Amino acid sequence: MTMIERVARAIQGAEATHENGTPWVEHVARAAIEAMREPTWKMLEDSGQVENYGDSYSDLHPDLDHKAWWRAMIDAALNEEH
């Protein structure tokens, strides 16, 4: 699944589950960012994480951890306050 497809599905789900008085647009933005927390295979390839190291997540370059860096950046975005 591409990142665009993942985010689109998250937005659809956010529309259906909106609650707790959060402004709709913030709720949808949070759902979209959460959907981006796991990088796609293409993102890892383009980062150099998988170059010449196989074709599955278990084959990632042992000295690079782009997935952890990406997740940390997404978590920081989700935890920012106004």
N, C-alpha and C positions, 0 to 999 in steps of 0.2 A: 504494500500500500504506500502510495506517495504521501509526502507531508501535506500536500493540498487536500488529498482525499481524507486524511486523518483529521485535519482541522475542520473540514466541512462537516464530517460526522460529529465532531465534538460540538460544533455550533448547533447542529440539528438537535442534539441531545440537551444542550443548555436551554434551548427554547422550550423544550418539553418539561424541564425540571426546575425552572426558575422558582425561587422561593426566598424567604427571609428578608424581603424588602431591599435587597441589593439592587441598585439600578441595573436594568436589563443589559445595557451595553457593557458594564463591568463584569457581569456574570458571564456573558458570552466571551469576552476577552480572556477571562480566567480559564474558561473551558478550552479555548483555542490554545493558550499557552501550555496548559497541562497536556494537551494532546501532542505537543511538540517535545515533551520531555525525553522521549526515546528517539535518538537520531535514526534516520533511515539508513539502509545499507549504502545508498548513493552518497549520502552526507559523509559517512565514514570513509568511503572510497576517495572522495574528493579531499578529505582531510589528510590522506596519506596513511590512515590507520590500517587499511587492509591490503595495501599494495604488495603483491607477491606473497600474500599470507593466507590464501585459501578463499573459500566462498561461504563461510558461515561465521556467526559471532564467536564461535569457539576457536576460530583460526586467527584472531586479531593479533596484530603486532604486540609482542610481549612487553616492549619498553614504552609504549604509548598508551595513554588511556583517555582518548578523546571523548569516549562516552561519559566518563566521570566528569570531565571538564564541562561538557555540554549540559549534563544534568545539574551541575552546580550553578551554572549560569541561569538555567531555567528556574531552578529553585529560588535563586536570588530575585529574579523578576517577580515570582509569585509572592515573595515575602516583603517586597517593597511596600512601604506605607505612603499614603498621600502626603 
